[in-house]
Each structure stands twice: as structure tokens, then as C-alpha cells.
Amino acid sequence: MTSNKTGLKAFLPTIIVILIVVAFNVAKVIPDTVRWINTRKEVQTLTQKLEIIKKEVEKNKEDADSAQVQFDAESKNYILEESQLFPEKFDPYYVSKTLELFSIQYSLLTATSRLRIERLSFSGGGGKTAVMLDMSCTEDTLKEIIKYFQSGDLPEAMVTNTNLDANDVEYLQSHKLPIAHIDSIRVSEANDSEIYKKISLKISFFTQN
């Protein structure tokens, strides 16, 4: 019995040292473990927040894309009209074709709505092009033409008349002339019995270049 106690006493210092080492290691490991657990929780929280942010970004992008599509659809006609009313460059062919179609279709409205373009010439540039237009028409037709140049809108009689060429009328409605200013109007003398007058118009068309 005495021998056993003596042996235990002999190992007691070693046991104490082992316990101290174990305690020291446990004391060191536990805080690291706690920090690791907390860090893992923070990473999980940040990951969840990141997923939420990604979804919000995707939704915002979808909303932005949808808004852009809606804007493009709603502004398309206005942008097109602006590019026609104030084009980058003056196109004589475009203006000539538009005026020719206008004169042909307007002449078909009534027996006295004849409109003949006899001369069309262009000069100038650099944002302003002068156009000399000689034509034959009645004074009432002249008034309609002046309104057309000033507003860009076709006479109501042309829009509602079903006997005109629908394609030509549609073209005229969707292809406006550039912004114009009528510089001068000259009406030739004629007999009172002659309803058709010789008209000379000097018009300035404005463009960006």
C-alpha cells in the first residue's frame, strides 16, 4: 500500500505538468475556436447580404432595361420627327421628292386644286439652303402650301380624302420637310378670269450643317 502511494507521489509532478499543458492548450484553443465560429457566422451573413444585393442589382438592371425600352418606344417618333425637321445635312433629292408627291396628290383633291411645280432650284449651304420654287396654282392652294411649309402638317383634305394614293399620303405624313422660313412670295399679274396664278416662293431650309 505504501509502495503504491510512493509511486503515485513520484508521478504527481508529471501529472500536474500534463494537466497544466492541457489546460494551457485548451485555454489557447477555445478563443481561436470561438473566433473561427464567429468569423464563419459573419461570412455566412455577408454571403446572404451579397446574394440579396445581387438580386437587387439584377432587378434594378431589369427595371432600367425595361424603362429604356419604354423610353425608346415612346420617344421614337419624336426623335424621328426632330431628325427630319432639323436634319444634319440638307438633301435636295429628299425635298424634291416630297414636294413632287405633295403637288401630285394635292392636284387630285378637286377640279381647281391643280398644283404644278415649274422650277425648283437650290443654293447656299452651311446650315441654311435657299430654295426658289416657281409654280402654278390658285391663291387658295397657295395658302395651303404656306401652311404646309410652316407647320409640316398636310392639309386636312389630303389626310381624309380616300381617293388619293394611300402610300404617297402616308409617306408625306411620315417624311416632314426641314424647318423652313418663307423669305418672299411673288404672285404674277393675271386676268381676273384666270384662277391659276404664277407663284414664286423663296424659301430657306435650316439644317445642322
SVG drawing of the C-alpha trace seen along z (x, -y; Angstrom):
<svg xmlns="http://www.w3.org/2000/svg" viewBox="-64 -92 73 94">
<polyline fill="none" stroke="black" stroke-width="0.4" points="0.0,0.0 2.9,-2.3 4.6,-1.3 1.6,-2.4 1.3,-5.8 5.0,-6.3 4.7,-5.5 1.8,-7.9 3.7,-10.7 6.5,-10.0 4.3,-10.6 2.3,-13.5 4.6,-16.2 4.4,-14.8 0.6,-14.6 0.5,-18.2 2.7,-19.3 0.5,-17.4 -2.7,-19.0 -1.1,-22.4 -0.1,-21.9 -3.5,-20.6 -5.2,-23.5 -2.9,-25.9 -3.7,-24.4 -7.4,-24.4 -7.2,-28.0 -5.5,-28.8 -7.7,-26.8 -11.1,-27.9 -10.7,-31.6 -9.5,-30.6 -12.4,-28.3 -14.8,-31.0 -13.3,-33.4 -13.5,-30.9 -17.1,-30.2 -17.9,-34.0 -15.9,-34.6 -17.8,-31.8 -21.1,-33.3 -20.0,-36.7 -19.0,-35.1 -22.4,-33.4 -24.2,-36.7 -22.1,-38.6 -22.8,-35.9 -26.5,-36.2 -26.3,-40.0 -24.3,-39.7 -26.9,-37.4 -29.6,-40.0 -27.6,-42.8 -27.0,-40.7 -30.7,-40.1 -31.4,-43.9 -28.8,-44.7 -30.4,-42.3 -33.8,-43.6 -32.6,-47.2 -31.0,-46.3 -34.2,-44.7 -36.1,-47.8 -33.6,-50.0 -33.7,-47.9 -37.5,-47.9 -37.5,-51.7 -35.1,-52.1 -37.3,-50.0 -40.3,-52.1 -38.4,-55.3 -37.2,-54.2 -40.7,-53.2 -42.3,-56.4 -39.6,-58.8 -39.0,-57.1 -41.5,-59.2 -40.3,-62.4 -36.7,-61.7 -37.5,-60.7 -39.5,-63.9 -36.7,-66.0 -34.2,-64.4 -36.4,-65.3 -37.3,-68.9 -33.7,-69.7 -31.5,-67.2 -27.7,-67.1 -27.4,-67.9 -29.7,-69.2 -30.8,-66.6 -32.1,-68.2 -33.4,-64.8 -35.5,-64.3 -37.0,-67.8 -37.7,-67.4 -39.4,-64.1 -41.5,-65.3 -42.7,-68.4 -43.4,-66.4 -45.6,-63.9 -47.3,-66.7 -48.1,-68.5 -49.4,-65.3 -51.7,-64.3 -52.9,-67.8 -53.8,-68.3 -56.2,-65.3 -58.3,-66.8 -60.7,-69.0 -61.1,-70.3 -59.4,-73.6 -56.7,-72.3 -54.2,-71.8 -50.6,-72.4 -47.8,-72.4 -44.2,-72.9 -42.4,-74.5 -39.0,-75.2 -37.1,-74.1 -33.6,-75.3 -31.2,-75.1 -28.4,-77.3 -26.3,-78.0 -25.3,-75.7 -23.7,-75.8 -27.0,-75.3 -29.1,-77.3 -30.2,-76.4 -32.2,-78.8 -34.8,-77.2 -36.5,-79.0 -39.9,-77.5 -41.9,-78.5 -45.4,-77.0 -48.9,-77.5 -51.9,-77.2 -54.8,-79.1 -54.5,-81.6 -56.4,-79.2 -53.9,-76.5 -51.0,-78.9 -52.4,-79.5 -52.4,-75.7 -48.9,-75.4 -47.7,-78.2 -49.3,-76.4 -47.6,-73.2 -44.2,-74.8 -44.7,-76.5 -46.2,-73.6 -45.0,-70.5 -48.6,-69.1 -50.6,-68.1 -53.8,-69.8 -56.7,-68.0 -58.4,-67.5 -55.4,-65.4 -55.4,-63.2 -59.1,-62.4 -59.5,-62.0 -59.8,-58.3 -59.3,-58.8 -55.7,-59.8 -52.8,-57.3 -52.6,-56.0 -48.9,-55.2 -48.0,-58.7 -50.1,-60.3 -48.5,-58.1 -45.1,-58.9 -45.8,-62.7 -47.1,-62.3 -44.1,-60.4 -41.5,-62.4 -41.6,-66.0 -39.7,-68.8 -36.9,-70.5 -37.6,-73.7 -38.4,-76.4 -38.8,-80.1 -40.6,-81.8 -38.5,-84.8 -40.6,-86.1 -43.8,-85.5 -44.4,-86.9 -47.7,-86.4 -47.8,-87.3 -50.4,-89.6 -53.2,-87.7 -56.6,-88.3 -59.5,-88.2 -60.9,-85.3 -57.7,-83.2 -57.9,-81.5 -54.4,-80.0 -51.6,-82.3 -47.8,-82.2 -46.3,-81.9 -42.6,-82.4 -41.5,-81.4 -38.1,-82.0 -37.7,-79.6 -34.9,-79.0 -34.4,-75.5 -32.4,-75.1 -30.1,-72.2 -27.4,-71.4 -24.6,-71.6"/>
</svg>
